[in-house]
């Protein structure tokens, strides 16, 4: 069962069915932030991107966020965000992608 949690004005979704929620978000441009590759290897990255595309969103990726993201990684992500100009940021994985996406 999908469960939402509010964190400082943002929403964290977890549990069964949470990826399918992306079909109904209504984003036009979505940036997916993820770590070292486990989300890609298990198919979750592609599934999230497919749901977003199904809803009509253009999707870009910021991959390779390391544990305890460095300042350089955060700044590289910020430049990618400025270039792509997303109206939705999706962090997939653990705390490090979430930290980088928030920054």
C-alpha positions as CSV (number, residue, x, y, z in Angstrom):
1,X,0.0,0.0,0.0
2,X,1.4,3.4,-0.9
3,X,1.9,5.7,2.0
4,X,2.6,9.5,1.8
5,X,4.7,11.3,4.3
6,X,5.1,15.1,4.5
7,X,8.6,16.4,5.0
8,X,9.2,20.1,5.2
9,X,6.6,20.9,2.6
10,X,7.6,18.1,0.2
11,X,6.0,14.7,-0.2
12,X,7.8,11.4,0.3
13,X,6.0,8.3,-1.1
14,X,6.9,4.8,-0.3
15,X,5.3,1.3,-0.4
16,X,3.5,-0.7,-3.0
17,X,2.0,1.4,-5.9
18,X,4.0,4.5,-5.3
19,X,5.7,4.5,-8.7
20,X,2.3,4.4,-10.5
21,X,1.5,7.7,-8.7
22,X,3.9,9.3,-11.2
23,X,1.3,8.8,-14.0
24,X,-1.0,11.3,-12.3
25,X,1.4,14.0,-11.1
26,X,0.8,16.2,-14.2
27,X,4.5,17.2,-14.7
28,X,5.7,18.6,-18.0
29,X,9.4,18.2,-17.3
30,X,10.7,15.7,-14.7
31,X,14.2,15.2,-13.5
32,X,15.0,11.8,-11.9
33,X,17.9,11.8,-9.4
34,X,19.4,8.5,-8.5
35,X,22.6,6.9,-7.1
36,X,25.0,4.3,-8.2
37,X,23.0,2.1,-10.4
38,X,20.8,-0.3,-8.3
39,X,17.6,1.5,-9.4
40,X,18.7,1.0,-13.1
41,X,19.7,-2.6,-12.6
42,X,16.4,-3.6,-11.0
43,X,14.3,-1.8,-13.6
44,X,12.8,0.8,-11.2
45,X,14.5,3.8,-13.0
46,X,13.0,2.7,-16.4
47,X,9.6,2.1,-14.8
48,X,9.5,5.5,-13.2
49,X,10.6,7.2,-16.4
50,X,7.9,5.2,-18.4
51,X,5.2,6.3,-16.0
52,X,6.2,9.9,-16.3
53,X,6.4,9.7,-20.1
54,X,3.0,8.0,-20.2
55,X,1.6,11.1,-18.5
56,X,3.2,13.3,-21.2
57,X,6.3,14.5,-19.3
58,X,9.7,15.0,-20.8
59,X,12.2,13.1,-18.6
60,X,15.9,13.8,-17.9
61,X,18.2,11.9,-15.5
62,X,20.8,13.0,-12.9
63,X,22.6,9.7,-12.1
64,X,25.6,8.7,-10.1
65,X,25.0,10.5,-6.8
66,X,27.5,9.0,-4.3
67,X,26.9,8.3,-0.6
68,X,26.9,11.5,1.3
69,X,26.9,13.6,-1.8
70,X,29.8,16.0,-2.3
71,X,29.5,19.7,-2.9
72,X,30.7,19.1,-6.5
73,X,27.9,16.6,-7.1
74,X,25.3,18.9,-5.7
75,X,26.6,21.8,-7.9
76,X,26.7,19.5,-11.0
77,X,23.1,18.6,-10.2
78,X,22.1,22.2,-9.8
79,X,23.6,23.1,-13.2
80,X,21.6,20.2,-14.8
81,X,18.5,21.4,-13.1
82,X,19.0,25.0,-14.4
83,X,19.7,23.6,-17.9
84,X,16.6,21.3,-18.0
85,X,14.3,23.4,-15.8
86,X,12.1,20.7,-14.4
87,X,8.8,21.3,-12.7
88,X,9.1,18.0,-10.9
89,X,12.2,16.4,-9.2
90,X,11.9,12.7,-8.4
91,X,14.6,11.1,-6.1
92,X,14.9,7.3,-6.4
93,X,16.9,5.2,-4.0
94,X,18.1,6.0,-0.6
95,X,19.0,9.1,1.4
96,X,21.8,10.3,-0.8
97,X,19.7,10.8,-4.0
98,X,17.1,12.4,-1.7
99,X,19.7,14.8,-0.2
100,X,21.1,15.7,-3.6
101,X,17.6,16.3,-5.0
102,X,16.6,18.5,-2.1
103,X,19.8,20.6,-2.5
